[in-house]
Amino acid sequence: MIRDRILRACLNSWRGRLWLAAAMVLLLGLSACGGGGGGSSAGISFATQQLAPPQSLGLSLKASIAAIVSQDAGSKGVDWAVTCTPGKAKGADCGVITSHTASGYPTTYTAPAGDLTANSIPVGGTVTITATSSADPSHTVSATIQIVLKPITIGFNTVPPVAMQTGAVLNIVPVLANDLYKPDGSLSGVDLTVTCVTTGSCGTIRPAHTDGVSTGSGAVYTAPAIIPTDGLVTITATSTADPSKSVFAIITITQAPLSVAFAQMPASNLPAGAATNLSAIVNFDPLNAGIDWTLTCLSENCGSLSVLHTTSNQLITYTAPPTVPLDNVVTITATSTSLPETFVSVVVSVTPADLRNDLLNGRYAFMLQGVRAGGPFALAGSLLADGIGNISAVTENLLGENNAYTLAGTYFIDSQGSGTITLNGAPTGLGYWHNRQQIFKVSVVSTGHMLLQEYDGYFDADLHIPYGGTLSGTLEQQDTTSFRVPTSGAFSFLLSGSTTGNSPAFYGGTLSGSTYTFSMDRSIAGVVDSITSNNYGTAGIIPAGDGSRGMVRIGPYAYNYVVVDAGHWFLVAQAGTDDLAAGHFYGQPTAPAAPSGPYVFTSAGATALSPGRLPLALGGTFACDSQGSLSGVQDANTNGTVTSAEVTGNCTMATSGVTRGRGTLTMNGGAAQQFAIYPTATHGALLLQLDGQNSSAGVAWPQTTGATAAPALFAGNYATAFQALGAMGGDRNGVGWSYDFLGMAAADGSSALSGSMDLEQFDESLYRFWLQTPEVVLTGDFTAGPQGRFPGSLASAPLGSAPHVFYLVDGATVLSLGEGALPSTGVLQRQQF
């Protein structure tokens, strides 16, 4: 009766999970669940059902096999071996097997990889698997496995269409069965090609190799812009392991309607007499005849174009008339020469030539951070402006690159402090800049400090989609007396970026400019740790050129730096590590101390939890007393989930040792609870969130207005910037919806906000690579609250309305946290010119 129950348990278990079956057999240790031996004598036998040796196995495939040792003294388990019977083939092995397992625990056998020829098969086509009792090697059991050439088959997950228009895009997902594994454990995959009668006119397929798994990323085929000679293209998917196995689809290419689109937009507002660059593309023009350009307005003089006919995608210059036209606007039209009824137009508002180019005069450092196709990105550099509209001596570094680029250009700034910088000489190509031209929008706070937004997307002629990104930052006047001055004192730094797979990466720490000792906190892909000069050696700082730039090494990381002044540098990571970041490097106060009195803060970051990097943003108020106790309010927006809570905790600060100038904040009760804090002499205190799987970087400012800030403090014209970076990584196809705003907002000192902003949106995951909306009307409101925390809202036609919280630093500086579907942070700084 007991034996019957055991038999039923074994049989039932094999119909269940494999691990449960192995565990049952190991526990029972009886011959009832396998052959070989009877009664209570010691012996060994193979498991049955799913863990039994297979009769045959294809090349490079894997099998799980278990053996059970009865009366296993000392639980020593099973030794495994594989041999070729009667012998190896030329150039072939017998496969690989895990050499030891516990009794009943499955080993993994991998058949020979081979090359799909008869030489891949062992002599006689078989291998022998032998399981030996480790406790008593006299007890063995063997099984013979036939190694077979299982045929590789290939097909399309979805059959491609029989016809496509020129320029259309098609997802191609080939699927393999019985594919072979490579030595690194990955599948051999599929090679993809596209052919036609006219070489080079067949369209493109990217990537040209996939893993051949239906759930994989597949590839994208873009049809040619012009119909091939016979109108046919052939897309072929070929097994990499066995090129004799392939599948193909023949597609007829038909002509898409001819269309015209701007590749590069002109400035939407242009002072009288100022100039702007622009270009347009004719899509699917079989004659390739180009573009005719015209200007219209209600006045006799509408300005001028550098040329009136161009090839597709050729850059031209428009110069506004010396006086404002009657209705203040000029319409620029690009018309297809082949098909004149097809055209595209853009309106440029011409404003009085009340320029304030004198606001930008001298040496400036700049840095912008955000996203573009592929993930987070940053750039930093320096420029020389002459005060009348010309820029020279531009040197620029890009995230993840060691070389520097040299550029030059022009600018204009209007009487409201809004302007445009145009630089020429940037790297070109997909993912870089159209016609080697960068365009930045400027919002002036003061002559020494301005907010920046990259504003230079374009229409890609090959992909037939607009392309760009969202980068925001600052332009700071340089103190040339700080160049070549030896670094001394202590510094705080804060950096943000990403690592492999676009997982979030954040860094903060301190560095001694005298001894080059350092302490760095890291949150990389949700894993928090710390490194110091004690285990990585001292940091290094190497100036270059005139001393306004150079390289600083901190632990395993090397950064290009640009000097703003002796107490502020911009840092952008060089190539050499998987995790790349950019940020700021500030001088610390002489005697760093834990925060005291009221502070306000915002912080932007991301989660590292599956299915990928999800955006988060934090804001709030806090105060630390003389005993190190913290109290305050924390607001949080995690991918659209908003919370607000009172928090309590503590504040600390190290005043000696390698971590001198590094403090901690604990905010119990909030969505974010653990922070490292690094004080600066001029820029508040830098904050790095150190919660597992969640991190962010931001700044906490001493609230000089006190905890009873009145609405009257929130008044005047503010240079304003907001940024929201979308989800990325995981199972997403690139960067999700992101945006940034730059412009001017006016607060009435009571409850209302209004302004005009330039908006850029970006969404790689939905192939909406760039959308530019100039001069968006912005409206909003705010309500006074305790501790200088003002709830309110902001609204615009493109984005709709979303709740915000405003945190008053001192009236001249206001921080913002967006509580809409996409978390955002922002800053409003009162204009001073």
N, C-alpha and C positions, 0 to 999 in steps of 0.2 A: 504493500500500500504506500509506504514511504517512497519506494523506488518509483512507483507510478507517478506520484506527485512531482518527483524530481524530473522525470522524463517530460511531463507536461510543461513544467516550468522552463526547461531547456528549449523545447519546441516553440513555445509561445515567445520566449525571449528573442529567438532568432527572427521572429516576425516583427519585432520591435526595433529599438535602437541598437546599433552595433556595440556601443560602449556598455550598454546594460547587459547585452549577451555575454561580452567578455568578462564583465564583473561577476555574473552569475556562475559562469563556468569556473572561474578562478576560485570563487568562494566554495563551491561544492567540491571541486577537485576529485570528482568521481568519474569512472569510466562510462557512466550512463550517458554523458554528453559527448563522447567521442570514442574512436576506436583505439585499439592497442592496449592490451592488458586487461585483466579482470580481477574481481575480488578486491583485496586491499594491497596487491603487489604494486611496487613502483613502476611507472611507465610514462610514456609521452604519446600524445596523439594530436592530430590537427583538429581544429574546430570545424564545425559544419556550417552549412548555409552561407551567409554573406562573408564570413571570415575564413572559409575553406580556400585552399589553393585553387586558382582558376585552371581550367583545362587549356585555355589559350589566352594570349595577351598580345596586343598590337605593339609595334615598335614605339619605344619611349613612353608608353603608358604605365600607369601605376596600379598596384594591387595591394590591399591590406589583408594580411594573413596572420592567424593566431594559432598557437599551439598550447596545449594544457599538459602540465606535468602533474601526475598524480603522486601523492606522498613526496612533495617537493621539500626535502630537508633544508631548513634554513631559508626557504623561499628564495632560492638563488636564481630561478627563472630559466630562460631559454637562450641558447646561443644559435645564431642563424648563419647560414652560408649558402652561396649560390655557385654552381659549377656548370660548365657547358658539357653536354653529353651528345655525341662522344667527344667533341672538342670545339674550340673557337673557330670562327671563320676568319679569313684574312681581313685585318683591319677592324674586327668587331670584338666586343667584350661580352660578358655574360649578363650585364646589367648590374645594378647596385641594390643591396639590401641592408636594412638596419641590423647591426651586428648582435644586439642583445635586447631582450625585453623581459618583463615580468611574465610569469605564467599566465596565459589567457589574454595578455595584452598584445594588440596587433603590431606586427612589424610592417614596414613599407618596402615593397619591392618595386624597382623601376626597371622596366625592360630596356635592352640596348637601344641607344638613340638611332644609330644606323643612318643610311643615306638612301633608303628606298630602293636598294639594289639587292641582288641575291647575296652579295658579299656581306650584307648587314646581318644575315641570319646565321646563327651558330650552325656548325656541321650537324646535319640531321634535323635542324630546326627546333631543337629543344634545349631547355635548361633544367637543372635539377635543384630544387629548394630543399635544404636539409635543416631540420630543427633538432637540436641536441640538448638534453637535460644538463644544465650547468652543474647541478649537484652530483649527477652520475652520468658521465659522458658515454657510458655503454648503452644508454637508452637514446635512440634516435628515431626519427620518422622522416621520410622523404616523399616528395611529389614531383612529377615531371610536368613542365609547362611548355606547350607548343608556342613558339614565337612566330607570329604571323604578320604578313604585310596587309594590314587592314587598309583598304583603299581610302585615300583622302577624297572627299567630295566638297564641292564649293558651289555656292549660289548667292543670290542677292536676297537680303531680308525683305526688301520691297522691290518688285520689278521696276526698273527705270521706265519712264514714259517713252512713247514712240516719237514724240516731237517736243521741242523746246524753242522758245524765242531766243534771239541773240541777247547775250548778257544775263539770261536767267540763271538762277542758282538751284542746285539739286543736291540733296543729301544722298550719299551712296554708302550703304552698310553691307559689305560682303560677309558671308557666314561660312565657316569651315567646319567640317566634321572629320574626326580622326586626325587632327593636325599633330605634328610632331613638336616635342619640347626641345628648346635649345639648352645648352649647358648651364645657362643662368637660371633655368626653371621657367622661362617665359615661352609662350607659344611662338612658332615660327612665323605665322601670320600670312598676310596677303599683300602682294604688290599690285598697285593700281596704275594703269596707263590710259591715256586718251590719244587716239590716232585719227588721222583723216588724210585726204589726198594732198592737201596743201600743208606741208610741215610748218608748224609755228602758228597756224590759224585754227587750231582745234579747240581752243579754250584751255582751262587749267583745272587740275585736280589736286587738292591739298587736304591732308598729307598724302604722299604717294605710297605709304605703307600703313596698314592697320593690323590689329591683333586678330581679326577675323572672328570676333565674338559679337553676337547680335546686340548685346547690351553695351558694346564699346562705343567709342566716339565716332567711328566711321570717318568719312571724308566728305568734302564739299566740292562738287564740280560746278564751275562757272563757264557757261557757254561763251563762245567767242563773240566779239562785238560785231564782226562781219561774217556773213555766211560763207563757209568753205566752198571750194570749187564745185563739188557735186552735192553740196548741202547736207552731207552725212558725216557724223563722227561716231567712233566706236569706243566705248568704255570697256576695258578688260580688267578683270580681277583674276590674278594668278597666284596659286599656292607657292609661297616662297620655298617650302620644303620639297615640293614636287611640281616643277614648272610645267609638267605635262597636263596638270589639272587646272583648268581655267573656266571662266564663264564670261560672256560678253553681252553687251546690249548695243544695238545700233539706233542712234537717235537722229532724226531729221531736224536740222536747225532752220527755223523760219525767221524772217526779219521782224524784229520788234519795232514799234513805232519810233521814229526819230524824235529825240527830245533834247532840250537844252537845259543845263543846270549850272548854277554858280559853283565853281570849285573853291573860290576864295571870295568871301563877302567884303565889300568896302566898309569903312567906318560908317555907322548909321548917323552920326552927327559929325559935321565937319565945319570948322570955322571958315569964314570967307578967306579965300586964298590958300587954304591948306590943301594937302594932297593925301591920297590914300591909294593903295594897290588893290587890284581885284583880278579875277580870271574866271573863265567859264569853259564848260565842256559840252561838246556836241556828242551825244550818245547815238550809236548805231547809224552813223552817216556813211552810206556806201561810197559816196564820192569823196569823203574826207576833205570837204571844201572849206571848212572853218567857220568863222563867226564875223558878222558885221556889227559894229557898235554905234549906238546913237545916244544923244542927250536931248531931253525935252524939259521945258519949264515955262513959266508964264512971263519970263523976261527975255530980252534979246540975248543976253549973255548967260549961258547955263554952265560956264566953265569949259574945260577942255579935256580930251583924252590923248594920251601919248601916241596912240595909233587908232585908226578906225576899222582895220581888219586884222584879225589874228588867226592863227591856227588854233585848234582846240587845245585848251589848257595853257595857253600862253598868257603870261602875266603882263598886265598893263597898268598905267597910272592915271587916275582921275584927279584933276586939280579943280577945286571949287572956284566959282567966279569971285572977283575982288569985292563985289557987293552982294548983299543978300537978295535973291530973287523975290518977286512979288508975293508968292505964297510960301516962301521959305524952303521949298523943296525942289530937288532936281531928280528926274527919273532917268536911270541908266538902263538901257535895253541891249541885250545880246541876242542877235537873230541868226538863225542858221542860214548860211549862204545857199545851201542846197535846197532848203525848204523854207522860204521867207515867212510863211504863215506860222512857223514854229519859233517861239522866242521866250525869253524870261526877262523880267524886269525887277529892279530894286530901287527903292526910294531913299535918297540921302537928304537929311535935313541940314540946310546951310544956316549957320548962326553967325551973328556979328563977330567980327574979328577982335573980340575982347580977350585976347590970349593972355595967359599967365605962365608962359614958358619959363619965366624967371624963377618959378617955384622949384624947378628941377635944374640945379646948377652946381656942378662939382663932381666929386667921386662918390659913388654909391655902391653898396653891396645889396644883392637881392637873393632871395630863396623862395621857391614855390614847391608845395607838396600836394599830392592828390592821387588820381588814378588815370590811366590810359588803357588801351587794349593790352591785355596781359597781366594787369595788376597795378599795385602801388608804384608811384614814380615820384621823382624829385629832381630839381635842378637848382644850382646856385652859381653865382658869379659876381662880377663887378663891372661897372661901366663909368664912363666919363661923359657928362652932359654939359653943353656950353651955355645954357641959359636962354638960347634963342631957337632951339628946335633940332639940334644936331647931337648925335651920340657917337662916340668913338671909344677905342680901347676897351672893347667888351671881351672878357674872358669868361668862359662858362664851363662848368662841370656837370655831368649827368650821373644819376644814380647807377651804380654798378659798372662804371667805366673809369679807367685810369687816365685817359687822355683828356685834354682841354680843347675847346673850340674857340675860335676868334671870330667875332661878329662886329658889325657897325650898323648904324641906322639913324632914324629920325623920331621925333615925338612932337606932340602938341598937348597943351593943357588949357582948358577954358577957365573962365572966371569963376566957375562953381567948383573948381578943383578936380574936375573929371577930365581924363585925357587918354591918349593912346600912345604906346611905344611900339615902333616897328623896327625889328632887327633882321639883318640879312647875313647869311653865312652859316646857318644851323645845318646839322646833318639832315639829309633827305632820305626818302624811301619809306616803305610801309612802316608805320609806327613812329615815324619822325615828323618832319615838317615839309609841307608843300612848298615847292620852289625855294627851299632852304630859308623860309621866312617865318619868324616868330612874331606874334602880336600879343601885347599885354595891355589890358585895361588898367588905368591908374585912378585911385581915389585918394586925394591928398588930405592928410591930417595936418601936417606941418611941412616946412621945407626940409626937415630932417627925417621925416617918417611918413611913408605912404603905403597904402594897401594895394596889392597887385592881384590880377586874375589873368591867366592865360586865355586868349580869345582868338585862337587861330585854327579852328577846324577847317576841313575842306572836303570836297567830294572826290572820292577815289575812282579814277576812270577804269581801273581793272575790276574792282569789286562792285562797282556801280552802287556804292553806298557812301553816305557822309561819314567822315572819320575825324576823331578828335579826342578830347579828354577833359578832365576837370582838375585844374591846378590853381591853388590860391597861396598867397604869401605876402611878403612885405619887401619894401625898398627902403634901405636905411642909409643915411649919409655917413660916409666913412670919415674917421678921424685919422688923417694921414700921419699924424705924429705918433700913432700907435704902431706904425709899420716898422719892422725890424727891432722893436723894443723887446728885450728878453722877457719871456713869460715868467711871472712870479705870482706868489699868492696861491689861493685855493680857488677851484672852479667847480661848478655844478653843470651837468649836462643831461639832456633828455632827448631821446630819439624814438622814431616810430617807423615801421616798415613791414616787411613780410619775409617769410622763409619758404621753403619748398612747398608747392601746392597752394601758394597764396595764404598759408596760415599766418595769423597775425604775429608780429614780433615787436616788442617794446623794450627799451633800455633806459636806465637812468643811473647816475652815480656821481662821484666826486673824483677830482684829480688835483694833485699838488703840482703847481707849476715850478716849484723849487726842487723837489725831490723826485718828481714824476711817478710817485706812488699813486695808486688808484683803487677804487672800489666800484664795481658795476653790478647792478641788479638787472636780471633779465627775465622776460616772460616770452618764451618762444613756443608757438603752437600750444599754448595753454600750460606749459611746464615752467615753473618758476625756480630760478636758482640765483646764486651770486658768485662772482669771481673777483679776485683782488690781485694786486701786484705781488702778494705773498706766494701765489701759485702760478702766476703768468709772467712775472718779471715786470720791470718798470715800463711805463708808457714812454713814447718818444714823440717829439715835435720837431718837424723839419720845415723851416720856412723856404719859400721859393721866390724868385724874381725880386720885386722891390719889398718883399716882406708882407705884402697884403694878402698873401695866400700861401698854402703849403700843404703838408700832410701831417696828420697826427695819428699815432698808433695807440690803441687801447686794447690790451689783451690780444685776442685773435683778429681784431678788426682794424682796418686802415681807412681813414677818412680824408678826403680833400676838405680843406677849410678855407673860408674867406673871412677876413677880419672886418668887422664893423668898427670896433674900437677896442681898447685894451681889455674891456670887460665883457665883450660879446663877439662870438664867432658863429658862423654858419658851418655845419658839418654835413657832408654827403658821402656815403660809403663808396669806396673803391671796389673793384672786382676782387674775388678771392675767397669769399665765403658764401654759403647757401642763403644766409639771412642778411638782408641789406636794409639799411635804414638811413634816415636823415633827421636833422634837428638842430638844436641850439646848445651853445657852450657859453656859460655866463660866469663872471667873477662872483665869488661868495663874499658876504660881509666879513669883516675882520674877525669878529667873534660870533660864529654861527650859534643860534639858539632856537629852541622850540618855538613855534608860533605862539604869540600872545595877542589877546584882543580879538576882535571880529575879523573874519576872512570870508571872501566869496570865491568860488572856483567853478570852472567847467573842465571837462575831460572827455576826450573822444577815443574810441577804441573798438574792440570786437571780441566776440566769444570765439572759442576754438572748438566748440562742440559740433558733432555731426549734425547736419550734412555739410558743414563748411563754416567759413568765417561769416558771422552775422554781426551787423553793426550795433554798437551801443554808444550812448552818450550820457554823461553825468553832469550834474550841477548842484550847487547848494551853498549853504552858509555854515560856518562853524566858528567856535571860539575855544581857546585853550586857556585854562586858568594857571595860577602860579604853582599848583600842585600837579599839573600835567593832566588834568581831567578835561575831556572834550565834550561839547554839547553842540547841537545844531540841527539842521534840516537837510536831507539829501533827496534830490530828485533824480530819477533814472528813466531812461528810455532804451529798452533792449529790443531792437528790431520791431518797434511799434508797441511793445508792452510797457506801459508807463506806471511807475510807482512813485510815491512820495512818502517819506517817513521821518519822524524825529529820530536822531541818532545820539548815542552817548559812547564814550570810549576814553582813550588817553593819547597823549602826545609825548614823544621822546626826541632827544637829539644827542648824538655822539659828539663829544668835544675833544677827543684825542684818538690816537691810533690811526690805522689805515682807513677806517670808516669815518673819520672826523668830518663833520658837516653833513652827515646822513642821519635823518630822523625817521620816525614812523608815526603814522596816524592810524588809529583803530576807530571805525565808525560802526558800532554794533546797532543792528536794527535796520540798516540800509541794504539796498541791493548790492552795493559794493562795500567791503568791510576793511580790507587791508591795503595800506598805501605806504610807499616810501616817499619821503619828502626831502628836497634838497634846496636850501635857501639860496637866493641870489642877492646881490647888492642893489640891482636896478630893476629886476623883473619879477618881483614877488617870490613865491616859492614854487619850484617845479614839483609836480605830483606824478607818481607812477603807481598805478593800481597793480597789486600783487595777489589778487585772488586766483586760485587755481581755475583754469579754463576760461577766465575772463580777465581782460586787462585793458588799460587805457592810459593815455598820457595827457596831461593838462597843466594848468597853472592856477595857483591860489594867490589872490591879491589881498593885502591888508586893506580893510574897508575903512578908509579915512573919514567917510561920512558918518560912521557910527551905525548903530543898530536901528536908529529911528529916521532913516533917510526919507525925506519928503518928496512928493512928485515934482515939486518945483526944481529940484536938482536935475531932473531928466528933461532938459530943455536945450534947444539949439539945433544946429545942423551937424550931423554926424557922418563921417566916412564909415561905411558899413560893409561887412563881409560875412557871409554865411556859407558853410560847407557841409555837405552830407555825402558820405561815401557808402556805397551799397554793399550787399553781400557778395562774397566771392569764394572760390575754391570749392571743395567737396564735389558734388555731382553737377555743379553749375558750368555752363559753357562760357567761362570768363567772368568779367566784372558785372555785377548787377547794377540796377538803376542808381545813378549818382548825380549830384548837381552842385553848382556853386553860384552864388549871387555876389555882385559887387556894385556899389554905387553910393548914393547919398540918401539918408533918411533924416527927416525933421521930426523932433519931439516937441510937443506944445507945452510941456511942464505941467500938464494936467492929466490927460488920459489918452491922447491920440498920437499916432505915428503916420507919416506919409513919406513917399519918396519915389525915386526912379532907380531901377537896378538893371544891370546886364546879367542875363541868365544863360548858363550853359548846362545842358543835360547830356548824360552819357549812359548807355546801356549795352554793353557788349553781349550779354547773355541773350538779348532779344534782337541782336544785330541792329540796334539803334545807336550807332557808334558816336553820333554827335548831333546835337540840336541846339542852335543858337537863337536866343530871343533877346534882342537889344531893347533897352528902355522899357522894361516891364514896370507898370504902375504898381507900387507897393502901398498897402494900407495896413493899419494895425491899431491896437489899443493896449493899454496897460492899466492896472489898478494897484495902488499903493498897498504894500504889505509889510509885516514886521521884518526886522533885520535887513532892510534894503532889498528884499526879495519881492519882485513885482510880477504877478501872473498877468498874462495878456494873450494876444494872438497876432498873427501876421497873415496877410492874404494877398494873392496875386492871381491873375487869370490863368497862367499856365499851371500853377501848382495847387490852386485852391486855397482854402483857409486851414490853418493848423494852430493849435495852442502853443504858446511859448512861455518861458519864464525868463525874466530879466533880472540880473543881479547887479546892483549899483556898486561900483568900486568907489568912485568919488564924484559922480556926475559927468566928468569928462570921459570916463571909461565905463562902459556897460557891457557885461557879458550876457550871452543868450544861450538858452537850451531849447531846441525844438522838440515838441512832444507829439509830432505827427507820425505817420506810418513809417517814415524814414528818419531816424535820429539825426539831428544836426546840432552844431555848435556855431556860435557867431560872436562878433565883437562890434560894438559901436563906439567910435572915438570922435569926440567933438573936434570939429575943424578949427585950426588956429593959424589963420593967415589973412 
